[in-house]
Amino acid sequence: MAMIQPSKLDDVKIALVEIGIQGMTVTGVKGFGRQKGRPLAFLGLRDIQGKPFTVDFVPKVRIELVVPSDMTDLVVDSIVRAAQTGKIGDGKVFVLPVSKVVRIRTGERDQIALSIAAVAANSEETSPSRFHP
């Protein structure tokens, strides 16, 4: 999982596709860290002194993908290279273990559930042809 600047999403996607990544999930999120964000009025509420209550959040993009463990370093390095500007707020990459994967449609599990080739082969077997000679 990675949290990056929204403006770097296309660069990261290109970098990941270049190393063979065939899918990822992207979500717009808000958060704060050392950058402290910018104040956003929060539902018009007021603090004890009557000042508008604010919470400091910065828009980010969360990228989630699951890869075989032998690709972890390559994926992390690709994300860092593509997302890095050298300024505070570039983001972070988190590497988490995944204990099980199940493709819901077929029930395939673990490594085969991550394989795009298996999906293509399975689709050809089960999908009727749309074109008839």
N, CA and C atoms as a LAMMPS dump frame, in Angstrom:
ITEM: TIMESTEP
0
ITEM: NUMBER OF ATOMS
399
ITEM: BOX BOUNDS ff ff ff
-5.0000000000000000e+02 5.0000000000000000e+02
-5.0000000000000000e+02 5.0000000000000000e+02
-5.0000000000000000e+02 5.0000000000000000e+02
ITEM: ATOMS id mol type element x y z
1 1 1 N 0.854 -1.161 0
2 1 2 C 0 0 0
3 1 3 C 0.903 1.227 0
4 2 1 N 0.49 2.24 -0.74
5 2 2 C 1.252 3.48 -0.794
6 2 3 C 0.307 4.662 -0.686
7 3 1 N 0.765 5.695 -0.012
8 3 2 C 0.069 6.977 0.043
9 3 3 C 0.959 7.962 -0.699
10 4 1 N 0.442 8.562 -1.772
11 4 2 C 1.259 9.449 -2.596
12 4 3 C 0.506 10.735 -2.914
13 5 1 N 1.234 11.702 -3.471
14 5 2 C 0.617 12.935 -3.963
15 5 3 C -0.283 12.597 -5.153
16 6 1 N -1.483 13.149 -5.221
17 6 2 C -2.368 12.877 -6.365
18 6 3 C -1.72 13.199 -7.713
19 7 1 N -0.898 14.207 -7.759
20 7 2 C -0.266 14.594 -9.026
21 7 3 C 0.749 13.561 -9.532
22 8 1 N 1.141 12.607 -8.69
23 8 2 C 2.131 11.602 -9.078
24 8 3 C 1.493 10.268 -9.48
25 9 1 N 0.169 10.189 -9.432
26 9 2 C -0.501 8.919 -9.717
27 9 3 C -0.182 8.384 -11.106
28 10 1 N -0.271 9.218 -12.132
29 10 2 C 0.008 8.734 -13.488
30 10 3 C 1.441 8.232 -13.615
31 11 1 N 2.4 8.94 -13.023
32 11 2 C 3.801 8.503 -13.072
33 11 3 C 3.975 7.147 -12.391
34 12 1 N 3.327 6.964 -11.254
35 12 2 C 3.432 5.695 -10.536
36 12 3 C 2.774 4.577 -11.333
37 13 1 N 1.607 4.849 -11.902
38 13 2 C 0.928 3.823 -12.698
39 13 3 C 1.802 3.381 -13.872
40 14 1 N 2.388 4.331 -14.575
41 14 2 C 3.261 4.006 -15.711
42 14 3 C 4.436 3.158 -15.241
43 15 1 N 5.065 3.551 -14.131
44 15 2 C 6.209 2.806 -13.604
45 15 3 C 5.82 1.375 -13.239
46 16 1 N 4.64 1.2 -12.651
47 16 2 C 4.207 -0.137 -12.259
48 16 3 C 3.857 -0.995 -13.467
49 17 1 N 3.199 -0.42 -14.449
50 17 2 C 2.879 -1.175 -15.671
51 17 3 C 4.168 -1.61 -16.376
52 18 1 N 5.179 -0.737 -16.37
53 18 2 C 6.461 -1.064 -17.015
54 18 3 C 7.147 -2.267 -16.381
55 19 1 N 6.888 -2.546 -15.102
56 19 2 C 7.508 -3.711 -14.469
57 19 3 C 6.57 -4.919 -14.438
58 20 1 N 5.426 -4.801 -15.105
59 20 2 C 4.542 -5.95 -15.246
60 20 3 C 3.343 -5.994 -14.314
61 21 1 N 3.103 -4.951 -13.552
62 21 2 C 1.922 -4.936 -12.676
63 21 3 C 0.689 -4.795 -13.562
64 22 1 N -0.297 -5.658 -13.333
65 22 2 C -1.467 -5.703 -14.2
66 22 3 C -2.742 -5.207 -13.545
67 23 1 N -2.651 -4.723 -12.319
68 23 2 C -3.846 -4.202 -11.674
69 23 3 C -3.514 -3.586 -10.329
70 24 1 N -4.311 -2.616 -9.937
71 24 2 C -4.171 -1.991 -8.629
72 24 3 C -5.479 -1.301 -8.292
73 25 1 N -5.656 -0.986 -7.03
74 25 2 C -6.821 -0.248 -6.579
75 25 3 C -6.351 1.12 -6.105
76 26 1 N -7.058 2.161 -6.516
77 26 2 C -6.681 3.532 -6.167
78 26 3 C -7.87 4.198 -5.482
79 27 1 N -7.593 4.864 -4.365
80 27 2 C -8.625 5.548 -3.599
81 27 3 C -8.142 6.945 -3.233
82 28 1 N -9.001 7.928 -3.363
83 28 2 C -8.68 9.267 -2.88
84 28 3 C -8.891 9.304 -1.375
85 29 1 N -7.898 9.771 -0.654
86 29 2 C -7.974 9.818 0.805
87 29 3 C -7.491 11.186 1.301
88 30 1 N -7.704 11.454 2.584
89 30 2 C -7.191 12.67 3.217
90 30 3 C -6.5 12.267 4.506
91 31 1 N -5.431 12.963 4.836
92 31 2 C -4.717 12.661 6.071
93 31 3 C -3.74 13.766 6.39
94 32 1 N -2.96 13.555 7.439
95 32 2 C -1.925 14.523 7.75
96 32 3 C -0.767 13.824 8.42
97 33 1 N 0.377 14.45 8.349
98 33 2 C 1.595 13.954 8.973
99 33 3 C 2.453 15.15 9.314
100 34 1 N 3.748 15.038 9.036
101 34 2 C 4.655 16.153 9.328
102 34 3 C 4.272 17.405 8.566
103 35 1 N 3.621 17.226 7.432
104 35 2 C 3.219 18.349 6.582
105 35 3 C 2.144 19.206 7.248
106 36 1 N 1.398 18.637 8.156
107 36 2 C 0.338 19.282 8.931
108 36 3 C -0.899 19.679 8.143
109 37 1 N -0.896 19.565 6.86
110 37 2 C -2.095 19.805 6.082
111 37 3 C -2.546 21.242 6.05
112 38 1 N -3.79 21.406 5.672
113 38 2 C -4.391 22.733 5.672
114 38 3 C -5.716 22.655 6.41
115 39 1 N -6.061 23.726 7.108
116 39 2 C -7.284 23.67 7.905
117 39 3 C -8.541 23.585 7.031
118 40 1 N -9.438 22.721 7.421
119 40 2 C -10.734 22.602 6.755
120 40 3 C -11.817 22.806 7.809
121 41 1 N -12.753 23.688 7.558
122 41 2 C -13.853 23.881 8.507
123 41 3 C -14.577 22.551 8.641
124 42 1 N -14.875 22.16 9.854
125 42 2 C -15.466 20.845 10.096
126 42 3 C -16.91 20.989 10.559
127 43 1 N -17.839 20.892 9.65
128 43 2 C -19.275 20.908 9.929
129 43 3 C -19.759 22.161 10.658
130 44 1 N -18.998 23.24 10.576
131 44 2 C -19.417 24.473 11.215
132 44 3 C -19.384 24.447 12.728
133 45 1 N -18.756 23.425 13.321
134 45 2 C -18.692 23.337 14.786
135 45 3 C -17.703 24.354 15.343
136 46 1 N -17.909 24.728 16.588
137 46 2 C -17.023 25.703 17.237
138 46 3 C -16.374 25.058 18.457
139 47 1 N -15.124 25.477 18.746
140 47 2 C -14.443 24.957 19.93
141 47 3 C -14.912 25.704 21.181
142 48 1 N -14.308 25.408 22.315
143 48 2 C -14.718 25.994 23.592
144 48 3 C -14.635 27.516 23.573
145 49 1 N -13.67 28.066 22.845
146 49 2 C -13.504 29.521 22.784
147 49 3 C -14.349 30.159 21.683
148 50 1 N -15.164 29.359 20.996
149 50 2 C -16.03 29.898 19.963
150 50 3 C -15.393 30.012 18.59
151 51 1 N -14.151 29.553 18.455
152 51 2 C -13.483 29.591 17.145
153 51 3 C -13.917 28.389 16.32
154 52 1 N -13.976 28.556 14.988
155 52 2 C -14.347 27.408 14.159
156 52 3 C -13.376 26.245 14.372
157 53 1 N -13.939 25.064 14.529
158 53 2 C -13.142 23.854 14.715
159 53 3 C -12.564 23.453 13.364
160 54 1 N -11.288 23.203 13.311
161 54 2 C -10.657 22.785 12.058
162 54 3 C -9.865 21.51 12.272
163 55 1 N -9.759 20.747 11.236
164 55 2 C -8.929 19.554 11.218
165 55 3 C -8.018 19.684 10.012
166 56 1 N -6.74 19.44 10.211
167 56 2 C -5.787 19.6 9.12
168 56 3 C -5.648 18.295 8.339
169 57 1 N -6.096 18.313 7.096
170 57 2 C -5.984 17.147 6.224
171 57 3 C -5.42 17.576 4.874
172 58 1 N -4.693 16.674 4.27
173 58 2 C -4.126 16.895 2.945
174 58 3 C -4.644 15.781 2.037
175 59 1 N -5.083 16.116 0.819
176 59 2 C -5.521 15.057 -0.096
177 59 3 C -4.327 14.21 -0.54
178 60 1 N -4.519 12.91 -0.556
179 60 2 C -3.52 11.945 -1.023
180 60 3 C -4.243 10.901 -1.859
181 61 1 N -3.477 10.048 -2.487
182 61 2 C -4.011 8.899 -3.208
183 61 3 C -3.439 7.656 -2.546
184 62 1 N -4.322 6.709 -2.223
185 62 2 C -3.872 5.423 -1.675
186 62 3 C -3.883 4.397 -2.814
187 63 1 N -2.763 3.744 -2.991
188 63 2 C -2.633 2.687 -3.994
189 63 3 C -2.494 1.362 -3.244
190 64 1 N -3.314 0.4 -3.625
191 64 2 C -3.228 -0.923 -3.011
192 64 3 C -3.006 -1.944 -4.112
193 65 1 N -2.032 -2.81 -3.899
194 65 2 C -1.8 -3.903 -4.827
195 65 3 C -1.189 -5.061 -4.073
196 66 1 N -1.414 -6.248 -4.57
197 66 2 C -0.858 -7.457 -3.976
198 66 3 C 0.029 -8.09 -5.033
199 67 1 N 1.268 -8.359 -4.631
200 67 2 C 2.239 -8.941 -5.564
201 67 3 C 2.931 -10.113 -4.89
202 68 1 N 3.496 -11.014 -5.69
203 68 2 C 4.299 -12.092 -5.095
204 68 3 C 5.477 -11.498 -4.317
205 69 1 N 5.896 -12.181 -3.27
206 69 2 C 6.943 -11.642 -2.401
207 69 3 C 8.251 -11.374 -3.131
208 70 1 N 8.535 -12.123 -4.199
209 70 2 C 9.786 -11.888 -4.918
210 70 3 C 9.755 -10.595 -5.746
211 71 1 N 8.595 -9.958 -5.859
212 71 2 C 8.488 -8.679 -6.579
213 71 3 C 8.415 -7.478 -5.646
214 72 1 N 8.369 -7.713 -4.341
215 72 2 C 8.147 -6.631 -3.38
216 72 3 C 9.145 -5.493 -3.53
217 73 1 N 10.435 -5.801 -3.527
218 73 2 C 11.444 -4.735 -3.602
219 73 3 C 11.357 -3.96 -4.907
220 74 1 N 11.123 -4.654 -6.012
221 74 2 C 10.998 -3.99 -7.312
222 74 3 C 9.802 -3.036 -7.323
223 75 1 N 8.679 -3.468 -6.776
224 75 2 C 7.476 -2.638 -6.728
225 75 3 C 7.703 -1.421 -5.835
226 76 1 N 8.258 -1.637 -4.649
227 76 2 C 8.52 -0.528 -3.732
228 76 3 C 9.464 0.479 -4.379
229 77 1 N 10.556 0.001 -4.968
230 77 2 C 11.525 0.904 -5.611
231 77 3 C 10.883 1.682 -6.755
232 78 1 N 10.012 1.038 -7.52
233 78 2 C 9.342 1.708 -8.642
234 78 3 C 8.4 2.799 -8.155
235 79 1 N 7.662 2.517 -7.098
236 79 2 C 6.752 3.524 -6.539
237 79 3 C 7.545 4.712 -6.002
238 80 1 N 8.601 4.438 -5.25
239 80 2 C 9.404 5.514 -4.665
240 80 3 C 10.013 6.383 -5.759
241 81 1 N 10.612 5.764 -6.764
242 81 2 C 11.229 6.54 -7.854
243 81 3 C 10.203 7.414 -8.567
244 82 1 N 9.02 6.873 -8.832
245 82 2 C 8.013 7.603 -9.601
246 82 3 C 7.303 8.677 -8.779
247 83 1 N 7.188 8.483 -7.459
248 83 2 C 6.416 9.407 -6.628
249 83 3 C 7.283 10.468 -5.954
250 84 1 N 8.574 10.276 -5.957
251 84 2 C 9.464 11.144 -5.188
252 84 3 C 9.686 12.505 -5.836
253 85 1 N 9.472 13.568 -5.039
254 85 2 C 9.804 14.923 -5.475
255 85 3 C 10.912 15.501 -4.602
256 86 1 N 11.166 14.86 -3.46
257 86 2 C 12.164 15.356 -2.53
258 86 3 C 11.609 16.347 -1.52
259 87 1 N 10.301 16.559 -1.543
260 87 2 C 9.675 17.515 -0.632
261 87 3 C 8.841 16.782 0.415
262 88 1 N 8.646 17.447 1.557
263 88 2 C 7.769 16.876 2.584
264 88 3 C 6.39 16.668 1.966
265 89 1 N 5.803 15.503 2.257
266 89 2 C 4.474 15.204 1.732
267 89 3 C 4.476 14.267 0.548
268 90 1 N 5.666 13.77 0.145
269 90 2 C 5.724 12.826 -0.978
270 90 3 C 4.92 11.563 -0.695
271 91 1 N 4.85 11.146 0.567
272 91 2 C 4.053 9.98 0.915
273 91 3 C 4.87 8.887 1.556
274 92 1 N 4.267 7.7 1.638
275 92 2 C 4.908 6.541 2.247
276 92 3 C 4.448 5.28 1.525
277 93 1 N 5.287 4.25 1.621
278 93 2 C 4.938 2.922 1.121
279 93 3 C 4.924 1.989 2.326
280 94 1 N 3.881 1.193 2.444
281 94 2 C 3.751 0.216 3.516
282 94 3 C 3.716 -1.17 2.883
283 95 1 N 4.505 -2.094 3.401
284 95 2 C 4.513 -3.469 2.905
285 95 3 C 3.884 -4.34 3.983
286 96 1 N 2.789 -4.994 3.625
287 96 2 C 2.034 -5.811 4.564
288 96 3 C 1.952 -7.241 4.05
289 97 1 N 2.019 -8.22 4.934
290 97 2 C 1.863 -9.61 4.482
291 97 3 C 0.397 -9.9 4.155
292 98 1 N 0.193 -10.733 3.165
293 98 2 C -1.153 -11.184 2.79
294 98 3 C -1.17 -12.691 2.99
295 99 1 N -2.033 -13.172 3.865
296 99 2 C -2.02 -14.598 4.195
297 99 3 C -2.883 -15.444 3.268
298 100 1 N -3.817 -14.821 2.574
299 100 2 C -4.69 -15.602 1.693
300 100 3 C -5.312 -14.687 0.659
301 101 1 N -5.493 -15.211 -0.556
302 101 2 C -6.186 -14.514 -1.634
303 101 3 C -7.182 -15.486 -2.229
304 102 1 N -8.398 -15.024 -2.471
305 102 2 C -9.417 -15.849 -3.119
306 102 3 C -10.066 -15.021 -4.212
307 103 1 N -10.059 -15.534 -5.456
308 103 2 C -10.804 -14.888 -6.535
309 103 3 C -12.252 -15.316 -6.353
310 104 1 N -13.108 -14.384 -6.075
311 104 2 C -14.495 -14.681 -5.726
312 104 3 C -15.229 -15.413 -6.847
313 105 1 N -15.054 -14.971 -8.081
314 105 2 C -15.797 -15.565 -9.199
315 105 3 C -15.527 -17.05 -9.358
316 106 1 N -14.263 -17.476 -9.22
317 106 2 C -13.894 -18.865 -9.506
318 106 3 C -13.566 -19.683 -8.273
319 107 1 N -13.307 -19.004 -7.153
320 107 2 C -12.883 -19.711 -5.956
321 107 3 C -11.394 -20.03 -5.952
322 108 1 N -10.669 -19.616 -6.999
323 108 2 C -9.222 -19.868 -7.047
324 108 3 C -8.566 -19.189 -5.855
325 109 1 N -7.496 -19.811 -5.378
326 109 2 C -6.85 -19.321 -4.164
327 109 3 C -5.371 -19.042 -4.369
328 110 1 N -4.885 -18.137 -3.539
329 110 2 C -3.48 -17.805 -3.399
330 110 3 C -2.826 -17.422 -4.728
331 111 1 N -1.692 -18.023 -5.09
332 111 2 C -0.926 -17.555 -6.248
333 111 3 C -1.742 -17.59 -7.544
334 112 1 N -2.527 -18.61 -7.758
335 112 2 C -3.321 -18.71 -8.994
336 112 3 C -4.392 -17.618 -9.03
337 113 1 N -4.869 -17.184 -7.867
338 113 2 C -5.877 -16.12 -7.815
339 113 3 C -5.283 -14.77 -8.214
340 114 1 N -3.968 -14.633 -8.129
341 114 2 C -3.306 -13.389 -8.523
342 114 3 C -2.93 -13.369 -9.996
343 115 1 N -3.029 -14.493 -10.652
344 115 2 C -2.558 -14.617 -12.03
345 115 3 C -3.577 -14.087 -13.032
346 116 1 N -3.148 -13.134 -13.846
347 116 2 C -3.997 -12.62 -14.921
348 116 3 C -4.118 -13.665 -16.027
349 117 1 N -3.069 -14.445 -16.252
350 117 2 C -3.097 -15.475 -17.294
351 117 3 C -4.2 -16.483 -17.013
352 118 1 N -4.383 -16.836 -15.749
353 118 2 C -5.44 -17.78 -15.39
354 118 3 C -6.811 -17.204 -15.698
355 119 1 N -6.983 -15.917 -15.487
356 119 2 C -8.258 -15.263 -15.776
357 119 3 C -8.534 -15.315 -17.27
358 120 1 N -7.533 -15.001 -18.087
359 120 2 C -7.718 -14.997 -19.54
360 120 3 C -8.066 -16.388 -20.044
361 121 1 N -7.368 -17.399 -19.567
362 121 2 C -7.634 -18.77 -19.999
363 121 3 C -9.021 -19.201 -19.557
364 122 1 N -9.384 -18.875 -18.341
365 122 2 C -10.683 -19.24 -17.808
366 122 3 C -11.804 -18.535 -18.564
367 123 1 N -11.596 -17.294 -18.931
368 123 2 C -12.61 -16.53 -19.657
369 123 3 C -12.835 -17.102 -21.042
370 124 1 N -11.749 -17.522 -21.691
371 124 2 C -11.881 -18.104 -23.036
372 124 3 C -12.657 -19.397 -22.99
373 125 1 N -12.481 -20.18 -21.913
374 125 2 C -13.184 -21.45 -21.797
375 125 3 C -14.662 -21.275 -21.516
376 126 1 N -15.01 -20.226 -20.752
377 126 2 C -16.391 -20.096 -20.288
378 126 3 C -17.208 -19.063 -21.034
379 127 1 N -16.552 -18.191 -21.808
380 127 2 C -17.286 -17.135 -22.499
381 127 3 C -17.618 -17.552 -23.919
382 128 1 N -18.881 -17.405 -24.321
383 128 2 C -19.212 -17.69 -25.717
384 128 3 C -18.598 -16.616 -26.618
385 129 1 N -18.253 -17.005 -27.813
386 129 2 C -17.677 -16.059 -28.77
387 129 3 C -18.757 -15.099 -29.239
388 130 1 N -18.416 -13.83 -29.343
389 130 2 C -19.364 -12.844 -29.827
390 130 3 C -19.368 -12.778 -31.342
391 131 1 N -18.319 -13.256 -31.954
392 131 2 C -18.183 -13.142 -33.405
393 131 3 C -18.327 -14.527 -34.027
394 132 1 N -19.179 -14.625 -34.989
395 132 2 C -19.386 -15.891 -35.69
396 132 3 C -19.024 -15.707 -37.145
397 133 1 N -18.154 -16.583 -37.646
398 133 2 C -17.76 -16.441 -39.072
399 133 3 C -18.895 -16.728 -40.03
